[in-house]
Amino acid sequence: MKKYFSLVLFAHSVFALPFALIGFFLGITTTNTPFHWLLFVLVLLCMVFARNSAMAFNRYLDRNIDAKNPRTKMRDIPSGKVSANEALIFVIINCILFMITTAFINKLCFYLSPVALFVVLFYSYTKRITALCHMVLGLGLSLAPIGAYIAVTGHFSLVPVLYSFAVLFWVSGFDIIYALQDEDFDKEEKLHSIPAALGIRRALNLSVVLHVFSALCVILPVIFVPFSWVYYVGVTFFCFMLIYQHLLVKPNDISKVNKAFATTNGFASVIFALCFLVDTFIRTHF
């Protein structure tokens, strides 16, 4: 179990999982749907199975590329900790479990489950064909809030879509920052990325634009939902974290990329979600 947790970088669940919780409780509070523990557990399982599938498939597909890259050659498959066949079997099992779990939620979730799997798995191919691979990754993670909302309500709505766009722009922006480390390697291997296509400076500028859009998407829901002051604290913190990571990484110094990528964004999503949940509790109980 430990080696598979390492394979899928389970700690990185802090990026999408908090937004799935936002979508779930948004669905409950805006439609007056009763909270059910079984549904909550099913949504969490869907998140785990989908993410396991996506991460393990990425490691499986990129195993030869990772073996050439000094930064990634010690990942689980190139280093021999997990075999390629074991990783592929792990992907298949998680895909099946994901679809089975959605069937227990509602029909719309089940019907959309192949689409969700296609998006999160297809990302692994995109670096071979387009520099927009970062946007595809963002799209995959952006399914978390709208997917959780649909699990509760069985239909789409504007506010969870806004949170999905927030995730799309946020993840795309910080994935560009993360990809700065491999600019030279991507060019040598003819792989596609924004840093390889635009250079470090222009890639960082694009990342800033994407994060501005992400900030707007977490602010716009205040037009539709009567949030308390706690939500505004969460928005302020989230926006500050977006700014802070761009202060850490500069065109002439990318030594703090990992801090900007993992630590900063992990805190951003968790604290923002906590503020949303506290705000939800205050508005529904007082």
C-alpha positions as CSV (number, residue, x, y, z in Angstrom):
1,M,0.0,0.0,0.0
2,K,2.8,2.4,0.9
3,K,4.5,2.0,-2.6
4,Y,1.2,2.7,-4.3
5,F,0.7,5.8,-2.2
6,S,4.1,6.9,-3.4
7,L,3.2,6.1,-7.0
8,V,0.2,8.4,-7.0
9,L,1.7,11.1,-4.7
10,F,-1.3,10.8,-2.3
11,A,-0.3,14.0,-0.5
12,H,-1.0,16.0,-3.6
13,S,-4.7,15.3,-3.1
14,V,-4.8,18.6,-1.2
15,F,-5.1,20.3,-4.5
16,A,-8.5,19.0,-5.7
17,L,-10.1,17.4,-2.7
18,P,-10.8,20.6,-0.8
19,F,-12.7,21.9,-3.9
20,A,-14.7,18.6,-4.1
21,L,-15.8,19.3,-0.5
22,I,-16.8,22.8,-1.5
23,G,-18.9,21.4,-4.4
24,F,-20.5,18.8,-2.1
25,F,-21.6,21.2,0.7
26,L,-22.5,23.9,-1.8
27,G,-25.0,21.3,-3.3
28,I,-26.4,20.6,0.2
29,T,-26.8,24.2,1.3
30,T,-28.2,25.7,-1.9
31,T,-30.7,23.0,-2.6
32,N,-31.6,22.1,1.1
33,T,-30.6,18.5,0.4
34,P,-30.1,16.4,3.6
35,F,-26.6,15.4,4.5
36,H,-26.0,11.6,4.1
37,W,-22.8,10.0,5.2
38,L,-23.0,7.3,2.6
39,L,-23.2,9.8,-0.2
40,F,-20.3,11.8,1.3
41,V,-18.1,8.6,1.5
42,L,-19.0,7.7,-2.1
43,V,-17.9,11.2,-3.3
44,L,-14.6,10.8,-1.5
45,L,-14.1,7.4,-3.0
46,C,-14.7,8.8,-6.4
47,M,-12.1,11.4,-5.8
48,V,-9.6,8.8,-4.7
49,F,-10.2,6.4,-7.5
50,A,-10.2,9.0,-10.2
51,R,-7.0,10.6,-8.9
52,N,-5.3,7.2,-8.5
53,S,-6.2,6.3,-12.1
54,A,-4.8,9.6,-13.4
55,M,-1.6,9.7,-11.5
56,A,-0.7,6.1,-12.0
57,F,-1.5,6.2,-15.7
58,N,0.7,9.3,-16.0
59,R,3.6,7.5,-14.3
60,Y,3.0,4.4,-16.5
61,L,2.9,6.3,-19.8
62,D,5.8,8.6,-18.9
63,R,8.1,5.8,-17.5
64,N,10.6,6.0,-20.3
65,I,10.6,9.8,-20.3
66,D,11.0,9.9,-16.5
67,A,14.0,7.5,-16.7
68,K,15.8,10.0,-18.9
69,N,15.1,13.1,-16.8
70,P,17.5,13.6,-13.9
71,R,14.7,15.2,-11.9
72,T,12.4,12.2,-12.2
73,K,14.6,9.2,-12.8
74,M,14.0,8.1,-9.2
75,R,10.2,7.9,-9.5
76,D,8.7,4.6,-8.6
77,I,8.6,2.9,-12.0
78,P,12.0,4.0,-13.4
79,S,13.6,3.1,-10.1
80,G,12.0,-0.3,-10.0
81,K,9.9,0.2,-6.9
82,V,6.7,-0.5,-8.9
83,S,6.7,-2.4,-12.2
84,A,5.0,-1.0,-15.3
85,N,2.5,-3.9,-15.3
86,E,1.6,-3.3,-11.6
87,A,1.0,0.3,-12.3
88,L,-1.3,-0.5,-15.3
89,I,-3.3,-3.0,-13.3
90,F,-3.6,-0.4,-10.6
91,V,-5.0,2.1,-13.2
92,I,-7.6,-0.4,-14.5
93,I,-8.8,-1.4,-11.0
94,N,-9.2,2.2,-10.0
95,C,-11.1,3.1,-13.2
96,I,-13.5,0.2,-12.7
97,L,-14.0,1.1,-9.0
98,F,-14.6,4.7,-10.0
99,M,-17.4,3.8,-12.4
100,I,-19.0,1.4,-10.0
101,T,-19.0,4.0,-7.3
102,T,-20.6,6.6,-9.5
103,A,-23.4,4.1,-10.3
104,F,-24.3,4.1,-6.6
105,I,-24.6,7.9,-6.6
106,N,-27.0,8.9,-9.4
107,K,-27.5,8.2,-13.1
108,L,-26.0,11.5,-14.3
109,C,-22.7,10.8,-12.4
110,F,-22.6,7.3,-13.9
111,Y,-23.3,8.5,-17.4
112,L,-20.6,11.2,-17.1
113,S,-18.0,8.9,-15.5
114,P,-16.4,7.7,-18.8
115,V,-16.1,11.4,-19.8
116,A,-14.4,12.2,-16.5
117,L,-12.0,9.3,-16.9
118,F,-11.2,10.3,-20.5
119,V,-10.2,13.8,-19.4
120,V,-8.0,12.8,-16.5
121,L,-6.3,10.0,-18.5
122,F,-5.9,11.9,-21.7
123,Y,-3.8,14.5,-19.9
124,S,-0.9,12.1,-19.9
125,Y,-0.7,12.2,-23.7
126,T,-1.0,16.0,-24.1
127,K,2.6,16.9,-23.5
128,R,3.4,14.9,-26.6
129,I,1.1,17.0,-28.8
130,T,0.4,20.5,-27.3
131,A,1.8,23.1,-25.0
132,L,-1.7,23.5,-23.6
133,C,-1.1,20.3,-21.6
134,H,-1.3,22.5,-18.4
135,M,-4.8,23.5,-19.3
136,V,-5.8,19.9,-19.7
137,L,-4.4,19.1,-16.3
138,G,-6.4,22.0,-14.9
139,L,-9.5,20.7,-16.7
140,G,-9.1,17.3,-15.1
141,L,-8.9,18.7,-11.5
142,S,-11.7,21.2,-12.2
143,L,-14.1,18.3,-12.4
144,A,-13.9,17.9,-8.6
145,P,-16.3,20.7,-7.5
146,I,-18.9,20.3,-10.3
147,G,-18.7,16.5,-10.0
148,A,-19.3,16.6,-6.2
149,Y,-22.2,19.1,-6.7
150,I,-23.8,16.8,-9.3
151,A,-23.4,13.9,-6.9
152,V,-25.6,15.8,-4.4
153,T,-28.1,17.5,-6.8
154,G,-28.1,15.5,-10.0
155,H,-27.9,18.7,-12.1
156,F,-25.5,21.5,-13.1
157,S,-25.5,25.0,-11.7
158,L,-23.5,28.2,-12.2
159,V,-21.8,28.6,-8.9
160,P,-20.0,25.2,-8.8
161,V,-19.1,25.8,-12.5
162,L,-17.4,29.0,-11.3
163,Y,-15.4,27.0,-8.7
164,S,-14.5,24.6,-11.5
165,F,-13.1,27.4,-13.6
166,A,-11.2,28.7,-10.5
167,V,-9.5,25.3,-10.2
168,L,-8.9,25.1,-14.0
169,F,-7.1,28.5,-14.1
170,W,-5.4,27.9,-10.7
171,V,-4.0,24.5,-11.5
172,S,-3.0,25.5,-15.1
173,G,-1.1,28.5,-13.6
174,F,0.9,26.6,-11.0
175,D,1.6,23.7,-13.3
176,I,3.3,26.1,-15.7
177,I,5.4,27.2,-12.7
178,Y,6.2,23.6,-11.9
179,A,7.2,22.9,-15.6
180,L,9.8,25.6,-15.5
181,Q,12.2,23.0,-14.1
182,D,12.0,20.9,-17.2
183,E,12.2,23.7,-19.9
184,D,15.6,22.5,-21.3
185,F,14.7,18.8,-21.0
186,D,11.4,19.3,-22.8
187,K,13.1,21.0,-25.7
188,E,15.7,18.2,-26.0
189,E,13.0,15.5,-25.9
190,K,10.6,17.5,-28.2
191,L,8.0,17.5,-25.5
192,H,5.5,20.3,-25.3
193,S,5.0,22.8,-22.4
194,I,4.4,26.5,-22.0
195,P,7.9,27.2,-20.7
196,A,9.5,25.3,-23.6
197,A,7.3,27.2,-26.1
198,L,7.4,30.7,-24.6
199,G,10.5,30.8,-22.4
200,I,10.5,31.3,-18.6
201,R,9.6,35.0,-18.5
202,R,6.6,34.8,-20.8
203,A,5.5,31.5,-19.2
204,L,5.5,33.2,-15.8
205,N,3.5,36.2,-17.2
206,L,0.9,33.7,-18.6
207,S,0.7,32.0,-15.2
208,V,0.0,35.4,-13.6
209,V,-2.9,36.0,-16.0
210,L,-4.4,32.6,-15.3
211,H,-4.2,33.2,-11.6
212,V,-5.9,36.5,-12.0
213,F,-8.8,34.6,-13.6
214,S,-8.8,32.1,-10.8
215,A,-9.0,34.8,-8.2
216,L,-12.0,36.3,-10.1
217,C,-13.7,32.9,-10.1
218,V,-13.6,32.6,-6.3
219,I,-14.8,36.2,-5.9
220,L,-17.8,36.0,-8.3
221,P,-19.8,33.5,-6.2
222,V,-20.5,36.2,-3.7
223,I,-23.0,37.6,-6.2
224,F,-25.1,34.5,-5.9
225,V,-24.5,33.2,-2.4
226,P,-25.0,35.3,0.8
227,F,-21.6,34.5,2.3
228,S,-20.5,35.7,5.7
229,W,-17.2,37.5,6.5
230,V,-15.5,34.1,6.9
231,Y,-15.7,33.4,3.2
232,Y,-14.1,36.7,2.4
233,V,-11.2,35.8,4.7
234,G,-10.8,32.6,2.7
235,V,-10.8,34.5,-0.6
236,T,-8.3,37.0,0.7
237,F,-6.0,34.2,1.8
238,F,-6.4,32.3,-1.5
239,C,-5.5,35.4,-3.5
240,F,-2.6,36.2,-1.2
241,M,-1.2,32.7,-1.8
242,L,-1.5,33.2,-5.6
243,I,0.5,36.4,-5.3
244,Y,3.0,34.9,-2.9
245,Q,4.0,32.0,-5.2
246,H,4.8,34.5,-8.0
247,L,7.0,36.4,-5.6
248,L,8.9,33.2,-4.9
249,V,9.6,32.3,-8.5
250,K,11.4,34.8,-10.8
251,P,12.7,34.5,-14.4
252,N,16.3,34.6,-13.1
253,D,15.7,32.4,-10.0
254,I,13.4,29.3,-10.1
255,S,15.1,27.6,-7.1
256,K,11.9,27.9,-5.0
257,V,9.6,26.3,-7.6
258,N,8.8,23.3,-5.3
259,K,7.9,25.6,-2.4
260,A,5.7,27.6,-4.7
261,F,4.1,24.5,-6.3
262,A,3.4,22.2,-3.3
263,T,3.4,24.2,-0.1
264,T,1.9,27.4,-1.2
265,N,-0.9,25.8,-3.3
266,G,-1.6,23.2,-0.7
267,F,-2.2,25.8,2.0
268,A,-4.3,27.9,-0.5
269,S,-6.8,25.2,-1.2
270,V,-7.0,23.8,2.3
271,I,-7.5,27.1,4.1
272,F,-9.9,28.4,1.4
273,A,-12.0,25.2,1.7
274,L,-12.0,25.5,5.5
275,C,-13.2,29.0,5.4
276,F,-16.0,28.0,3.0
277,L,-17.0,25.2,5.3
278,V,-17.0,27.4,8.4
279,D,-19.0,30.0,6.5
280,T,-21.5,27.3,5.5
281,F,-21.9,26.2,9.1
282,I,-22.4,29.7,10.3
283,R,-25.0,30.5,7.7
284,T,-27.0,27.3,8.2
285,H,-26.9,27.2,12.0
286,F,-27.1,30.9,13.1
